[in-house]
């Protein structure tokens, strides 16, 4: 029998898997109980409302992605090459090992566009990641870290979406291709004339 914190983690992970497999329409408290092998009512005990259940799943998802990107965001010796390598590793894992987690995040992002309450939660949690990436860009010498964070994340999200749901899904980018492109992008951003930035 899992302890309360383990049960919440199980509920969150199961909810994300259901979202990835069935979309948000397939997410119910009963479905989570059944898929997780928990007694009826367990999920509603820990997450009374559907929004709270979604928030629980989204919070856990962000925590997992933060755990996976800590090496990228807290490099002992910051370099463009190592940043590009770790970004490629993260992207490749997001398309393969963590594919369901990535699909669930896109489902949640789309729902946030329709649900103001979820939008606030989604943006607040996502801002934690952007703040950490701002620090990395600054350490790499960016004169405008937030602008470069946004540009880099735009590429990451585009590459991930293409490999998961776009025309690139039939032949997702390999790690070396991702590394080369990430490095080229970082060089292009960081070598631009600071006077042109902003």
Secondary structure as UniProt FT lines:
FT   HELIX           4..22
FT   HELIX           24..26
FT   HELIX           29..36
FT   TURN            40..41
FT   HELIX           42..46
FT   HELIX           50..73
FT   HELIX           80..95
FT   TURN            96..98
FT   HELIX           99..112
FT   TURN            113..114
FT   HELIX           116..139
FT   TURN            140..141
FT   HELIX           145..164
FT   HELIX           167..171
FT   HELIX           175..190
FT   HELIX           194..196
//
